[in-house]
């Protein structure tokens, strides 16, 4: 995988909270959810992250790729970059 959604970054930007409020257990708590499963279990962490992502989508968040690897370097991706597969933005047409 060379591109992904960093849910912590998306959560912080969407709900306008500082980075120290984006730990998995804190995000769940702030959304009124309990941690399901065993802490630090990869499978259980993934399921809980998915629950957060679903809630964010329900709350109107437009989840987009926000990090990628390029030339071995971690890079942030601008939220203004069009979604993959989406048509390129067009200039509005005005009637004469």
Protein Blocks (a to p, Z undefined) as FASTA:
>chain_A
ZZdcdfklmmmmmnopafklmcfklmmmmnopacedjehiaklmmmmmmmmmmmmmmnop
acddfbdceehiacdddfkbccehiacdddddddZZ
